[in-house]
Amino acid sequence: MNVLIDTSAWIVFFRDTVGTAGDLVVDLIRLDQAYLTGPVMAELLCGARGKQEVKELDTVFGTIPILDVIREDWIKTGTILQDVRKKGVSIPLTDVLIAAVALRNNMAVLTLDKHFQHLPVECVKIQEGK
């Protein structure tokens, strides 16, 4: 199964490769089932701690297939945001956009973010011990 890996899972992978999410990211990469999208790339770069981390991210970005964001994804994002807000739920636009890209590509999302449970996308939910 191809999986769009959310920022939260990548952070665990880069910061602490020992653990369920980090292990799953490694497995997905080995099986050529790991995917990225622009919003995840931007979030990871935003949180990079120096040139070495940026270099590591560049390596990953050059290795993992990247799913482009298209017009249809923005429309789906707006529709989903409207639906969840009607239910009194507030979710960051970037996370809804990530879900929209995954939906269009028939992929699950690997995430540790609980608010993805409010989105109409299949998630590989992870509970990291902290």
NORKA-V505227 format. One record per residue. RES is the residue in one small letter. PHI is phi in radians with two decimals (NA if undefined). PSI is psi in whole degrees, 0 to 359 (NA if undefined). OMEGA is omega in whole degrees, -180 to 180 (none if undefined). Layout:
BEGIN
res:phi:psi:omega
RES:PHI:PSI:OMEGA
RES:PHI:PSI:OMEGA
END
This chain:
BEGIN
res:phi:psi:omega
m:NA:127:176
n:-1.32:141:-173
v:-2.35:131:172
l:-1.50:119:-175
i:-1.58:121:-180
d:-1.32:160:-179
t:-0.93:317:-177
s:-1.04:322:179
a:-1.28:322:176
w:-1.10:321:-180
i:-1.06:315:178
v:-1.08:317:179
f:-1.03:313:-178
f:-1.32:325:-175
r:-1.52:327:-175
d:-2.71:91:-176
t:-1.22:351:178
v:-1.57:121:-179
g:2.44:166:-173
t:-1.00:308:-178
a:-1.12:315:179
g:-1.07:318:178
d:-1.12:319:179
l:-1.14:319:177
v:-1.06:314:178
v:-1.02:313:-180
d:-1.06:316:-179
l:-1.12:321:177
i:-1.13:314:-179
r:-1.07:325:-178
l:-1.54:4:-176
d:0.98:40:180
q:-2.06:7:-179
a:-1.61:137:179
y:-2.34:153:177
l:-2.09:166:169
t:-2.50:162:-175
g:-0.88:313:-179
p:-1.04:323:178
v:-1.18:317:179
m:-1.04:315:-179
a:-1.11:318:179
e:-1.11:319:180
l:-1.13:315:179
l:-1.11:322:179
c:-1.06:325:-178
g:-1.65:1:-178
a:-1.10:139:-179
r:-1.81:69:176
g:1.84:176:-174
k:-1.12:324:-179
q:-1.12:318:179
e:-1.18:323:176
v:-1.08:320:178
k:-1.10:317:177
e:-1.08:318:179
l:-1.11:317:178
d:-1.01:320:178
t:-1.09:313:179
v:-1.10:315:-179
f:-1.06:330:179
g:-1.45:349:-176
t:-1.85:323:-174
i:-1.62:135:177
p:-1.06:142:-177
i:-1.97:128:177
l:-1.59:121:179
d:-1.22:151:172
v:-1.60:128:-179
i:-2.09:172:-178
r:-0.88:315:-180
e:-0.98:323:-180
d:-1.16:320:179
w:-1.15:320:179
i:-1.15:315:179
k:-1.09:321:179
t:-1.05:313:179
g:-1.08:319:179
t:-1.13:315:179
i:-1.12:315:179
l:-1.02:318:178
q:-1.09:315:-180
d:-1.09:314:-177
v:-1.25:327:178
r:-1.18:326:176
k:-1.06:333:180
k:-1.58:3:179
g:1.42:18:-178
v:-1.89:134:178
s:-1.96:123:-178
i:-2.26:138:179
p:-1.00:139:180
l:-0.94:318:-177
t:-1.07:322:-180
d:-1.22:323:177
v:-1.17:321:177
l:-1.11:318:176
i:-1.04:316:178
a:-1.10:319:180
a:-1.09:318:178
v:-1.11:317:179
a:-1.11:317:179
l:-1.03:312:-178
r:-1.07:329:-178
n:-1.70:9:179
n:0.94:48:-180
m:-2.13:155:170
a:-1.49:166:176
v:-2.02:130:173
l:-1.58:115:-175
t:-2.58:156:170
l:-1.87:355:-178
d:-1.34:122:-177
k:-1.18:333:-176
h:-1.21:347:175
f:-1.12:341:178
q:-1.13:341:179
h:-1.55:358:-177
l:-1.81:150:-176
p:-1.44:53:-179
v:-2.33:145:176
e:-1.24:133:-179
c:-2.13:145:169
v:-1.65:98:-175
k:-1.48:137:-176
i:-2.19:138:172
q:-1.99:108:178
e:-1.57:135:177
g:-1.31:119:179
k:-2.30:NA:none
END
